[in-house]
């Protein structure tokens, strides 16, 4: 069992580091692509206009929305680091520990919160761009996968909780 857990731990590290590398690459390419246009806009923007004017608000909202989406992707990667905690507990032989139950609940929460926050942020982005048909295409991405994934983690937490209770009862009867 220890070799299987070690292999899963290595695979989890590979997936987490590659996900982090993709996120850093996305952030880098966003800033390279958009920095020039943003600086050009900043040079030509009138300093006398209020921040809330349409042109200013659209430029700033674009950057705030993308920054929030990058933060959420990092939050999702962080949520999957709880897999390492679960694998560490499994390696120690603590299959039905409180740490595993808490880690499954946290991973489920991260997935669900990520989906909710992403839908809200993308909805704001769509409202700003006035493109109502674009909302349905957003669910073709990772969002449709993460809803069942988050619910599965909640179910696993409940299964592990019930298994822990049954194990505790069996330990008392012997």
C-alpha positions as a LaTeX table, in Angstrom:
\begin{tabular}{lrrr}
\hline
Residue & $x$ (\AA) & $y$ (\AA) & $z$ (\AA) \\
\hline
Unk1 & 0.00 & 0.00 & 0.00 \\
Unk2 & 2.87 & 2.33 & 0.77 \\
Unk3 & 4.24 & 2.18 & $-2.78$ \\
Unk4 & 0.80 & 2.95 & $-4.24$ \\
Unk5 & 0.45 & 5.92 & $-1.92$ \\
Unk6 & 3.92 & 7.12 & $-2.89$ \\
Unk7 & 3.06 & 6.87 & $-6.58$ \\
Unk8 & $-0.20$ & 8.79 & $-6.00$ \\
Unk9 & 1.67 & 11.43 & $-4.02$ \\
Unk10 & 4.21 & 11.92 & $-6.81$ \\
Unk11 & 1.42 & 12.11 & $-9.41$ \\
Unk12 & $-0.44$ & 14.64 & $-7.27$ \\
Unk13 & 2.67 & 16.80 & $-7.00$ \\
Unk14 & 3.16 & 16.61 & $-10.77$ \\
Unk15 & $-0.45$ & 17.65 & $-11.41$ \\
Unk16 & $-0.30$ & 20.48 & $-8.85$ \\
Unk17 & 3.00 & 21.87 & $-10.15$ \\
Unk18 & 1.88 & 21.64 & $-13.76$ \\
Unk19 & $-1.40$ & 23.39 & $-12.86$ \\
Unk20 & 0.57 & 26.09 & $-11.09$ \\
Unk21 & 2.85 & 26.45 & $-14.11$ \\
Unk22 & $-0.18$ & 26.82 & $-16.39$ \\
Unk23 & $-1.62$ & 29.48 & $-14.07$ \\
Unk24 & 1.66 & 31.42 & $-14.00$ \\
Unk25 & 1.89 & 31.16 & $-17.79$ \\
Unk26 & $-1.69$ & 32.44 & $-18.15$ \\
Unk27 & $-0.96$ & 35.39 & $-15.87$ \\
Unk28 & 2.24 & 36.15 & $-17.73$ \\
Unk29 & 0.63 & 36.01 & $-21.17$ \\
Unk30 & $-2.29$ & 38.14 & $-19.95$ \\
Unk31 & 0.03 & 40.85 & $-18.74$ \\
Unk32 & 2.18 & 40.69 & $-21.85$ \\
Unk33 & $-0.83$ & 40.90 & $-24.14$ \\
Unk34 & $-2.79$ & 43.49 & $-22.24$ \\
Unk35 & $-0.12$ & 45.59 & $-20.59$ \\
Unk36 & 0.65 & 47.54 & $-23.74$ \\
Unk37 & $-3.00$ & 48.36 & $-24.46$ \\
Unk38 & $-3.61$ & 49.26 & $-20.83$ \\
Unk39 & $-0.63$ & 51.61 & $-20.71$ \\
Unk40 & $-1.68$ & 53.22 & $-23.99$ \\
Unk41 & $-5.14$ & 53.76 & $-22.55$ \\
Unk42 & $-3.66$ & 55.13 & $-19.30$ \\
Unk43 & $-1.59$ & 57.65 & $-21.27$ \\
Unk44 & $-4.55$ & 58.88 & $-23.30$ \\
Unk45 & $-7.14$ & 58.82 & $-20.50$ \\
Unk46 & $-8.24$ & 62.19 & $-19.30$ \\
Unk47 & $-7.17$ & 62.86 & $-15.73$ \\
Unk48 & $-10.13$ & 65.21 & $-15.26$ \\
Unk49 & $-12.70$ & 62.48 & $-15.86$ \\
Unk50 & $-14.15$ & 60.59 & $-12.97$ \\
Unk51 & $-13.07$ & 56.98 & $-12.43$ \\
Unk52 & $-16.65$ & 55.85 & $-12.88$ \\
Unk53 & $-16.96$ & 57.07 & $-16.45$ \\
Unk54 & $-17.79$ & 54.27 & $-18.84$ \\
Unk55 & $-14.44$ & 54.13 & $-20.62$ \\
Unk56 & $-12.42$ & 54.17 & $-17.39$ \\
Unk57 & $-14.68$ & 51.71 & $-15.60$ \\
Unk58 & $-14.57$ & 49.26 & $-18.49$ \\
Unk59 & $-10.77$ & 49.28 & $-18.63$ \\
Unk60 & $-10.36$ & 48.84 & $-14.88$ \\
Unk61 & $-13.14$ & 46.26 & $-14.58$ \\
Unk62 & $-11.48$ & 44.15 & $-17.26$ \\
Unk63 & $-8.29$ & 43.95 & $-15.20$ \\
Unk64 & $-10.08$ & 43.44 & $-11.89$ \\
Unk65 & $-12.22$ & 40.63 & $-13.31$ \\
Unk66 & $-9.23$ & 38.83 & $-14.81$ \\
Unk67 & $-7.24$ & 39.28 & $-11.61$ \\
Unk68 & $-10.12$ & 37.76 & $-9.65$ \\
Unk69 & $-10.31$ & 34.83 & $-12.07$ \\
Unk70 & $-6.56$ & 34.23 & $-11.68$ \\
Unk71 & $-6.95$ & 34.34 & $-7.91$ \\
Unk72 & $-9.79$ & 31.81 & $-8.09$ \\
Unk73 & $-7.70$ & 29.44 & $-10.20$ \\
Unk74 & $-4.95$ & 29.66 & $-7.59$ \\
Unk75 & $-7.55$ & 28.99 & $-4.89$ \\
Unk76 & $-8.65$ & 25.88 & $-6.77$ \\
Unk77 & $-5.07$ & 24.64 & $-7.03$ \\
Unk78 & $-4.67$ & 25.29 & $-3.31$ \\
Unk79 & $-7.82$ & 23.27 & $-2.63$ \\
Unk80 & $-6.38$ & 20.24 & $-4.34$ \\
Unk81 & $-3.32$ & 20.35 & $-2.08$ \\
Unk82 & $-5.58$ & 18.71 & 0.50 \\
Unk83 & $-5.12$ & 15.53 & $-1.52$ \\
Unk84 & $-1.57$ & 15.46 & $-0.21$ \\
Unk85 & $-2.87$ & 15.57 & 3.36 \\
Unk86 & $-5.20$ & 12.66 & 2.64 \\
Unk87 & $-2.42$ & 10.64 & 1.04 \\
Unk88 & $-0.13$ & 11.35 & 4.00 \\
Unk89 & $-2.78$ & 10.07 & 6.41 \\
Unk90 & $-3.34$ & 6.99 & 4.26 \\
Unk91 & 0.38 & 6.30 & 4.29 \\
Unk92 & 0.32 & 6.40 & 8.08 \\
Unk93 & $-2.58$ & 3.94 & 8.13 \\
Unk94 & $-5.15$ & 6.47 & 9.37 \\
Unk95 & $-7.81$ & 5.71 & 6.81 \\
Unk96 & $-10.84$ & 7.11 & 8.61 \\
Unk97 & $-9.23$ & 9.98 & 10.50 \\
Unk98 & $-10.76$ & 13.33 & 11.24 \\
Unk99 & $-8.07$ & 14.93 & 9.06 \\
Unk100 & $-9.26$ & 12.97 & 6.01 \\
Unk101 & $-12.88$ & 13.87 & 6.66 \\
Unk102 & $-11.99$ & 17.55 & 7.08 \\
Unk103 & $-9.80$ & 17.48 & 3.95 \\
Unk104 & $-12.60$ & 16.00 & 1.83 \\
Unk105 & $-15.03$ & 18.65 & 3.12 \\
Unk106 & $-12.54$ & 21.44 & 2.39 \\
Unk107 & $-11.90$ & 20.14 & $-1.12$ \\
Unk108 & $-15.65$ & 19.98 & $-1.74$ \\
Unk109 & $-16.07$ & 23.51 & $-0.43$ \\
Unk110 & $-13.25$ & 24.81 & $-2.61$ \\
Unk111 & $-14.80$ & 23.26 & $-5.73$ \\
Unk112 & $-18.29$ & 24.58 & $-4.98$ \\
Unk113 & $-17.07$ & 28.06 & $-3.98$ \\
Unk114 & $-14.90$ & 28.23 & $-7.08$ \\
Unk115 & $-17.85$ & 27.45 & $-9.34$ \\
Unk116 & $-20.15$ & 29.94 & $-7.60$ \\
Unk117 & $-17.56$ & 32.74 & $-7.59$ \\
Unk118 & $-16.58$ & 32.08 & $-11.20$ \\
Unk119 & $-20.20$ & 32.15 & $-12.36$ \\
Unk120 & $-20.75$ & 35.44 & $-10.54$ \\
Unk121 & $-17.58$ & 37.03 & $-11.89$ \\
Unk122 & $-18.23$ & 35.81 & $-15.43$ \\
Unk123 & $-21.82$ & 37.05 & $-15.11$ \\
Unk124 & $-20.51$ & 40.50 & $-14.20$ \\
Unk125 & $-18.11$ & 40.34 & $-17.12$ \\
Unk126 & $-20.92$ & 39.36 & $-19.48$ \\
Unk127 & $-23.13$ & 42.16 & $-18.12$ \\
Unk128 & $-20.36$ & 44.67 & $-18.70$ \\
Unk129 & $-19.80$ & 43.41 & $-22.24$ \\
Unk130 & $-23.58$ & 43.14 & $-22.83$ \\
Unk131 & $-23.24$ & 39.64 & $-24.29$ \\
Unk132 & $-26.01$ & 37.47 & $-22.81$ \\
Unk133 & $-25.44$ & 34.42 & $-25.02$ \\
Unk134 & $-21.86$ & 34.12 & $-23.82$ \\
Unk135 & $-23.01$ & 32.84 & $-20.39$ \\
Unk136 & $-23.99$ & 29.41 & $-21.68$ \\
Unk137 & $-20.64$ & 28.83 & $-23.34$ \\
Unk138 & $-18.92$ & 29.33 & $-19.96$ \\
Unk139 & $-20.37$ & 26.06 & $-18.69$ \\
Unk140 & $-18.48$ & 24.10 & $-21.35$ \\
Unk141 & $-15.29$ & 24.75 & $-19.44$ \\
Unk142 & $-14.16$ & 23.33 & $-16.12$ \\
Unk143 & $-17.30$ & 24.44 & $-14.32$ \\
Unk144 & $-19.40$ & 21.47 & $-15.42$ \\
Unk145 & $-16.72$ & 19.13 & $-14.11$ \\
Unk146 & $-16.19$ & 20.85 & $-10.76$ \\
Unk147 & $-19.80$ & 20.80 & $-9.57$ \\
Unk148 & $-20.01$ & 16.99 & $-9.48$ \\
Unk149 & $-16.40$ & 16.84 & $-8.25$ \\
Unk150 & $-17.23$ & 19.07 & $-5.27$ \\
Unk151 & $-20.34$ & 17.08 & $-4.47$ \\
Unk152 & $-18.34$ & 13.85 & $-4.70$ \\
Unk153 & $-15.87$ & 15.19 & $-2.14$ \\
Unk154 & $-18.76$ & 16.02 & 0.21 \\
Unk155 & $-20.11$ & 12.49 & $-0.27$ \\
Unk156 & $-16.67$ & 11.00 & 0.41 \\
Unk157 & $-16.45$ & 13.06 & 3.60 \\
Unk158 & $-19.80$ & 11.68 & 4.71 \\
Unk159 & $-18.80$ & 8.10 & 3.82 \\
Unk160 & $-15.53$ & 8.44 & 5.71 \\
Unk161 & $-17.36$ & 9.96 & 8.69 \\
Unk162 & $-19.81$ & 7.04 & 8.82 \\
Unk163 & $-16.97$ & 4.54 & 8.38 \\
Unk164 & $-15.07$ & 6.18 & 11.23 \\
Unk165 & $-18.11$ & 5.90 & 13.49 \\
Unk166 & $-18.59$ & 2.23 & 12.56 \\
Unk167 & $-14.89$ & 1.55 & 13.18 \\
Unk168 & $-15.08$ & 3.27 & 16.58 \\
Unk169 & $-18.13$ & 1.18 & 17.52 \\
Unk170 & $-16.42$ & $-2.03$ & 16.41 \\
Unk171 & $-13.30$ & $-1.16$ & 18.40 \\
Unk172 & $-15.42$ & $-0.73$ & 21.53 \\
Unk173 & $-17.23$ & $-4.06$ & 21.16 \\
Unk174 & $-14.07$ & $-6.17$ & 20.82 \\
\hline
\end{tabular}
